């Protein structure tokens, strides 16, 4: 007991001799960093901080890229925190002053290239594997008027005469544009401010490729807490590239990113991604081989370089508000393994829609091995969640997803086991399933489900709770489990979509009838014409049920849901024993850490009836209720 107590205290208490360095806008980097004699920059404090130390930053705006030169240890983290109760803004931008009226509503700002100190976002074009530029260049730079980002125009003529951008979520905002022009000595930025005088407003421009990001892998056990972080000229974060985010972990272990407001990244806001040495945009640089082959090779290089629980991942990302990212709110290729992503509010991802690509979502992970994604609110993100390759041992639980124009959840070429439970899928497409071996329990599916096999790409699966490879295979589809879910239909006939690629799309589980591997289904409820799986016994059918609706008021979200009693559903407690083992990995369903599974709690964490649980995400019947879901 004494040994246990000593170990527990070592994890809770700061190590003896740990220092606290203070940073303030009235400080000086020549100071010693005490409360009475603070430093001026967070970067100066980072150079001093040793394992166990804390960097406390006081109110104000800090325009710098923090590049921590070292990390901490499991027992002695290095913590970067905003001073309690104080607002601290960390920005990758600089103020833009000295605008001159060019023509009409367009103003021009000319800066010497030396202003950018070796990195000029207005010459840096966005590029990378699986990136689509829609036929024009895009730069990592950005212009902000009173905190709101303008859109980059395709030409100076378009800047002078802007038109709404087709596809942009905010059509009026898409006419506020800027355009760069660079020569050997200077950079000129033209911007249409719609009659505003930029010299009387707050105008900022991106100048840094990140805000908080180590310049090498292996900077472990860092905590970043309580900051407002914004304005990063981030590059496209392909899964085959080094993934630099506005804040990122850079192939490290044990970070905690919590209770921050993170916004306005040109590509990704938070990255839990890979390094450069295992490959950097390898497909673009060698198009003779297909992208899947290249990524399989990247995985093998990563394993050879030490990709394992001991070295990579185990991050915690919780309680953050993340928005205005044009690629992903949270992205990670293999670097998020064994992590916990919980309680985040992610929205306005890919809202401008000037470019596109195959790496865009509220949360987009490759290799989400033993990752928990729970209690997040994700909306207006194009695609809500995208688990791409190697989602094994993953649990996606009690998330609120809505107003996502592509789909709420995409599982791509995963072979299971992975678990999806207690979620509210409220967009027009709830699930795009190009995987097999998933278990879906107690979800509310208010949109269509889409099923498609993938018979062209060989993709890996792993030993249980490990990054070690067990094999590679094609994705035949099926081998799913569906228990105690609610499916809401629409007054349309189910139809086969794209018969050439075997895609099935519709409301309910009938879309899995032709899949190669049989699935199991029980205790599900089908409303308004949604149809069950072919071998499901005793599905409960109900009609004329009002569609669910959301009401957003301030920071609250309420769900208006009117359901009749569902006590006739043939439900049972969902456990590891019930779910069995997957066909491909031959592995059972457990908690991400390997513990036995029992879905005995609902969306809110309330206990369920263990003998006959209520179907859907809520533990009890709520007739005609308006329920606060966030």
C-alpha positions, 0 to 999 in steps of 0.5 A, a space after each residue: 500500500 505504501 508503494 502504491 501511495 508513493 506512485 499515486 502521489 508521483 502522478 498527482 504532485 509536481 516533482 520537487 524543485 519544479 519551476 513555474 515560469 510566467 509570461 506577460 505582455 509587459 515582460 522582458 525575455 531578459 527577465 528570470 520568469 518569476 511572477 514579479 519579473 515575467 518573460 515577454 514571449 512563450 518561446 523564451 519560457 519554452 527554452 527554459 522549461 524542464 520536465 515538471 515545469 509549468 509555463 503560465 501565460 498572462 492576459 494579452 495577445 502573443 504573436 509567435 510560433 511556440 516550438 517546444 525544444 523538449 518534452 516532459 516525462 510521464 511523471 513530470 510533464 511540461 505544462 503550458 497554460 493560460 493564467 486561470 481566469 485570464 484571456 490569452 491569445 496566441 496567434 500566427 498572424 501579424 497586424 497589417 497596417 499601411 493599406 492604400 486604396 487601389 480601386 473601388 473597394 479594393 485596397 493594397 498593402 505592399 510589404 518587403 519580402 524580408 517582413 516574412 522572415 524566411 517563410 512567406 505564406 503568399 508564395 507557399 501554395 497548398 499541395 499534397 497527396 489526395 489534395 484537389 485544387 479545383 483548377 487554381 492555386 491556393 496559398 497558405 496565407 490569409 487575411 482577417 478583417 476584425 477576426 473574420 477570414 476573407 477568401 482568396 480570390 483566383 485573380 485580381 479581377 475577381 477581387 475587384 468584381 467578386 461573385 458568390 462562390 458556388 458551394 460556400 456555406 456563407 454565400 455573402 461572406 464568400 464575396 469578401 476576398 483577397 489576392 496576392 502578387 509577389 515579385 523578387 523584393 515585395 509582396 502585395 496583398 489586394 483585398 476587397 473590404 466592401 467599403 470599409 477602411 482597413 486602416 480604421 479596422 483590425 486587419 491581420 495576415 498569416 505569417 507563421 505555418 503553425 502556432 504550437 508545434 515541435 520541429 522534431 518528433 519525440 517531444 513527449 508529455 506536454 500539456 497545452 491548456 486554456 489558450 485562444 489559438 488562431 491564424 496559422 498558415 498550415 499546409 495540407 496534412 496528407 496521411 503520407 506527409 508530415 502533418 503540421 497543424 495550428 497545434 500539433 504533436 509531431 509524432 510524439 506521445 502523451 500530450 494533453 490539449 484541453 480547454 482551448 479555443 482553436 480556430 482559423 487554420 488554412 488547413 488543419 487545426 489540431 494534428 496528431 500526425 506522423 513525421 516526415 522521415 517515413 514519407 512526405 507526399 510520396 504518391 504525388 512524387 511517384 504517381 507510378 504506384 497507386 496511393 494505397 500501395 504508397 500508404 502501405 509502404 509508409 505504414 511499414 516504414 513507420 513500424 520499422 521506425 518504432 510506431 508502437 504504444 511505447 513511443 507514439 500516441 496516447 494523447 488526450 484532446 478534450 474540452 476544446 472548441 475547434 472551428 474555421 479549419 478548411 481541411 480538418 478540425 482534428 487530423 492524424 495519420 497513425 499518431 493518434 493511436 491509443 488516444 482519447 478525444 472527448 468533449 470537443 465542439 468542432 464546427 465550420 470545417 470546410 465551410 469556404 469550400 474553395 478546395 477539396 480532397 480526401 482528408 477533410 472532416 471534423 475528425 479525420 484519423 488513419 490508424 485509430 487503434 484503441 482510440 476513444 472518440 466520445 461526447 463530441 459535438 460536430 456540425 457544419 463539417 462537411 463530413 463529421 467523422 472519418 475513420 480511414 484505414 486501421 480503425 481497430 479497437 476504436 470506440 465512437 460513443 455518445 457524439 452529437 453530429 448534425 448539419 454535415 453535408 457529406 455524412 456524419 460517419 465514414 468508416 473506410 477500409 477498416 476490418 474491425 472490431 470497432 464499436 459505434 454506440 449511443 450516437 445521435 446521427 442527425 444529418 441527411 447521411 448518417 453512415 457511409 460504410 466501406 468497412 466490415 466488422 463494426 458493431 453499432 448499438 443504441 444509435 439514432 440514425 436519422 439519415 440514410 445509410 450507404 454500404 459499399 465494398 472495396 475490392 481494389 485496395 488491400 489494407 491492413 489489420 492488426 494484432 489486438 490492441 497493438 500496432 503490429 500487423 496481422 495481415 492485409 485484405 480486401 474489404 468485402 463488407 458486412 460482418 457487422 452487428 446492429 443492436 438496439 438502434 433506431 432508424 428513421 426512414 423517409 417517404 421514398 422508395 429504397 433504391 440501388 445506387 451506382 450498381 456498377 460499384 455495388 453501392 447500396 443506399 437507403 434507410 435501415 439495414 436492408 442495404 447489407 442484405 447482399 454483402 459477402 459477410 453476413 451481419 447480425 441484427 436484433 432489438 432495432 426499431 424502424 420508423 417511417 418506412 426504414 427497412 430491417 436486415 433480411 435475417 432480423 427476427 421481430 424488428 419493431 416497425 412504427 409509422 407516422 413519427 415526426 422527424 427529430 429537430 434541433 434547436 440551438 440557443 447560445 451554447 445549448 442544443 436541444 433535440 425535439 424528439 417525439 417517439 411512441 413507447 418502444 417497449 416491444 423492441 426485443 432488446 438485450 444488453 450489449 456485451 463483449 460476449 454478445 458481439 463475438 469476434 470478427 471474421 478478419 481480425 478474429 478479435 473480440 469487441 472490448 473497451 479500447 484498453 482491452 477491458 470487457 465491454 458492456 453498454 450499460 449507460 446511455 448518451 448522458 451516462 445514465 444507467 440502463 435497464 440491464 435486462 431489457 435496455 431501452 432502444 436508442 441512445 436514451 435510457 428511458 422513454 421520453 414522449 414528446 420531449 425536448 431534450 438538452 443534448 449539449 
